[in-house]
Amino acid sequence: MFGRKKTKTEPERKTFDAEHYKPVLRCSICNGEQVAGLKNLETGKFEEVALIRGERELAEFMEQYGLEHIDKEY
């Protein structure tokens, strides 16, 4: 009830297997919805990680995974 304020910590950096997965931003042509995730290079299966509703959320996703560039898929 009367707890201490939580201190802001640095976001945890997430990792993925770069040999088997590729970070991709999947975009809908119809409504403009964007979903960030990882695409399996062997099977082509897409694994959703985050719904992107703006530039800030995209920047947070890229920072979490240490990315400088992300490809878009339609």
C-alpha positions as CSV (number, residue, x, y, z in Angstrom):
1,M,0.0,0.0,0.0
2,F,2.7,2.5,1.0
3,G,5.6,1.2,-1.1
4,R,8.6,2.9,-2.4
5,K,8.6,4.4,-5.8
6,K,10.1,2.1,-8.4
7,T,13.3,3.5,-9.9
8,K,13.5,3.5,-13.7
9,T,15.9,0.9,-14.9
10,E,17.5,0.6,-18.3
11,P,15.4,-1.6,-20.6
12,E,16.6,-5.2,-21.0
13,R,18.2,-5.9,-24.3
14,K,16.7,-8.9,-26.0
15,T,18.5,-11.2,-28.4
16,F,17.6,-13.4,-31.3
17,D,19.4,-15.9,-33.5
18,A,20.5,-13.9,-36.5
19,E,21.4,-17.0,-38.5
20,H,17.8,-18.3,-38.4
21,Y,15.7,-15.1,-37.8
22,K,15.4,-11.7,-39.4
23,P,13.7,-8.7,-37.8
24,V,10.8,-7.5,-39.9
25,L,8.1,-4.8,-39.7
26,R,4.9,-6.3,-41.2
27,C,2.7,-3.6,-42.6
28,S,-1.0,-3.9,-43.8
29,I,-1.8,-2.2,-47.1
30,C,-5.5,-1.8,-46.1
31,N,-5.4,-0.1,-42.7
32,G,-1.8,0.8,-42.1
33,E,-1.4,-1.5,-39.1
34,Q,2.2,-2.4,-38.3
35,V,3.5,-5.4,-36.4
36,A,7.2,-5.9,-35.5
37,G,8.5,-9.4,-35.2
38,L,10.9,-12.0,-36.3
39,K,10.7,-14.0,-39.5
40,N,12.2,-17.5,-39.6
41,L,14.5,-17.6,-42.7
42,E,14.1,-21.3,-43.2
43,T,10.3,-21.7,-42.9
44,G,9.1,-18.1,-43.6
45,K,7.0,-18.2,-40.4
46,F,6.5,-14.8,-38.8
47,E,6.5,-14.5,-35.0
48,E,4.8,-11.3,-33.7
49,V,6.6,-9.4,-31.0
50,A,5.0,-6.0,-30.7
51,L,2.2,-3.9,-32.2
52,I,3.6,-0.7,-33.5
53,R,1.3,2.3,-33.2
54,G,3.8,5.1,-33.7
55,E,7.4,6.1,-34.2
56,R,8.1,6.0,-30.5
57,E,7.1,2.3,-30.2
58,L,9.1,1.4,-33.3
59,A,12.2,3.2,-31.8
60,E,11.7,1.2,-28.5
61,F,11.5,-2.1,-30.4
62,M,14.6,-1.3,-32.3
63,E,16.4,-0.3,-29.2
64,Q,15.4,-3.5,-27.3
65,Y,16.9,-5.6,-30.1
66,G,19.8,-3.4,-30.9
67,L,18.8,-2.7,-34.5
68,E,19.7,0.1,-36.7
69,H,17.6,-0.9,-39.7
70,I,14.4,-3.0,-40.1
71,D,12.9,-4.2,-43.4
72,K,9.2,-3.7,-44.1
73,E,7.0,-6.5,-45.5
74,Y,3.6,-5.9,-47.1
